[in-house]
Amino acid sequence: MAIEPLFCVDGKKAIVTGAASGLGRAMALGLAEAGADVAIADINMDGTQDVARQIERLGVRALPIHVDISESGQVEQMVETVLREFGTIDILINNAGIPPVGRLPSHQMKQESWDKVINVDLRGLFLCARLVGQKMVEQRSGKIINIASISGMLVNKGQAGMSAFCSAKAAVIHLTKVLATEWAPYNIKVNCISPGYMMTPALQDVAKDPKRLQQLIDLVPMGRIGEPEELKGAVLFLASEASSYVTGHNLVVDGGHTAW
Ligand SMILES: NC(=O)c1ccc[n+]([C@@H]2O[C@H](COP(=O)([O-])OP(=O)(O)OC[C@H]3O[C@@H](n4cnc5c(N)ncnc54)[C@H](O)[C@@H]3O)[C@@H](O)[C@H]2O)c1
């Protein structure tokens, strides 16, 4: 196969959760630039409409959907809406997530801080994978890309309150392997991407403090924080035929952070 068709997602139908902002927005735009129609699914409706307008300017279809991924009824509705409008779901980018809540060590944190993070970052991600996965099993095809984190592989140095977030992201990496093995017989590939520190609104507080920002940069062999656009290549690889024999993989995009 020629190289360009290998990475082609022209005409494919994708859902990107958490696409109103940050990494989700960049990945949704990347898929749209490569020819996919994209459902922009997020709890932030204004943001979804804004990203949808940007995507439509690229000449593909965009479908803004208001969804809280931690509510199974809303995720069911999301799947129904996409199937009604697009007819099929080829690609799910399971990206929506929240950062650690409360920032206190485990012996001081409130139980609800743990519950909030696990509820969105693990349970919500599973709900989306399961309900989209059911349709992909019927279709006998699909690509699911879960967004984990290097926090699923290491404990973030110098940061308090990471227990729920790190646990959720480690679980996402392992859940990816479980789903990949369960759904391999149905021609569904399930992989995850673990970004390192990327400059999104979620990192804005740190970015305002030059000393703190430099501490993070010092952890990265490439000597800089990543840009959201730098996930586009990884997503296109995992969403296209270029990764036809890849499943259960954790693709780390971290400027070398986890190599140290
Ligand atoms: N930015 C980083 O450095 C970094 C690093 C590693 C992993 N990640 C992961 O990447 C993903 C995106 O992070 P980001 O930095 O772009 O954050 P972000 O805050 O910019 O975007 C997250 C999006 O998810 C949406 N969202 C939150 N809760 C939701 C819910 N319950 N239902 C639907 N949508 C919801 C938000 O409205 C927002 O648009 C997250 O899973 C995050 O853990 C980010």
The ligand as an ORCA input file, in Angstrom:
! r2SCAN-3c Opt
* xyz 0 1
  N      -2.567     18.329     29.286
  C      -1.761     17.400     29.729
  O      -0.618     17.682     30.114
  C      -2.196     15.945     29.774
  C      -1.209     14.983     29.997
  C      -1.576     13.649     30.041
  C      -2.897     13.289     29.846
  N      -3.830     14.238     29.629
  C      -5.221     13.780     29.431
  O      -5.718     14.289     28.226
  C      -7.133     14.466     28.337
  C      -7.480     15.891     27.925
  O      -6.821     16.783     28.814
  P      -6.602     18.329     28.465
  O      -5.290     18.702     29.017
  O      -6.904     18.581     27.036
  O      -7.711     18.979     29.421
  P      -8.791     20.121     29.137
  O      -9.318     20.480     30.478
  O      -8.235     21.187     28.259
  O      -9.921     19.342     28.323
  C     -10.725     18.361     28.899
  C     -12.093     18.414     28.246
  O     -12.896     17.379     28.829
  C     -14.174     17.914     29.085
  N     -14.828     17.168     30.169
  C     -14.470     17.146     31.474
  N     -15.312     16.363     32.152
  C     -16.207     15.871     31.264
  C     -17.341     15.022     31.372
  N     -17.725     14.509     32.543
  N     -18.041     14.715     30.247
  C     -17.665     15.253     29.064
  N     -16.624     16.081     28.901
  C     -15.912     16.394     29.987
  C     -13.919     19.378     29.457
  O     -15.089     20.171     29.328
  C     -12.808     19.746     28.494
  O     -13.316     20.261     27.286
  C      -7.492     14.127     29.780
  O      -7.951     12.792     29.844
  C      -6.178     14.285     30.507
  O      -6.094     13.502     31.682
  C      -3.522     15.565     29.587
*
